[in-house]
Amino acid sequence: MELTTSFIDPPEWRFCVNTSFKKQRRDRRKFTIVNELGGQYEETFNDVKTQILNYFTYKAVRTVLQQLYEMNPPQYRWFYNFVATNDPTDGKRFLRSLGKEQHGLAERVMITRLHLYGKWVKKCNHAEIYKEISDENLELMRERLMETVIWPSDDTNTEKIG
């Protein structure tokens, strides 16, 4: 018997049976070939890259808001209202909209975003992040194991002494 897991083994095709049909439709069941539901990462991490870009846009917006709060309250109010009506977590769309309204402010956010990313790259320890992910995965698997193990209780001890 060979045990495999989709976490470390190469992805394989799986067969799924659509069981939602009623009993009288049993003969109409079809097999559907599906791949891993989580997505394939052999070739690209574009979704991860997009999330990182969006996060640094969000961080840059917060940084610029703080700077404006301290140095230019009228522009802070305008930018705060703009952020309230436009989602900064969709970085590209947010910066396009901001560029149409206030090009200088959009450039400031873009420069701040690039600066923050540069600082992060210099301070980021990829081996440490890998270890943190690995340790957290292990901790979560242990917790789940402890939840699913049935521990014997004292009253199940049928052995009599003496």
Sequence and secondary structure as in RCSB ss.txt:
>XXXX:A:sequence
MELTTSFIDPPEWRFCVNTSFKKQRRDRRKFTIVNELGGQYEETFNDVKTQILNYFTYKAVRTVLQQLYEMNPPQ
YRWFYNFVATNDPTDGKRFLRSLGKEQHGLAERVMITRLHLYGKWVKKCNHAEIYKEISDENLELMRERLMETVI
WPSDDTNTEKIG
>XXXX:A:secstr
     TTTS    EEEE   S GGGGGG  EEEE  TT   SS  HHHHHHHHHHHHHHHHHHHHHHHHHH HHH
HHHHHHHHHHS TTSHHHHHHHHHHH HHHHHHHHHHHHHHHHHHHHH  HHHHHHHHHHHHHHHHHHHHHHH  
   GGG      
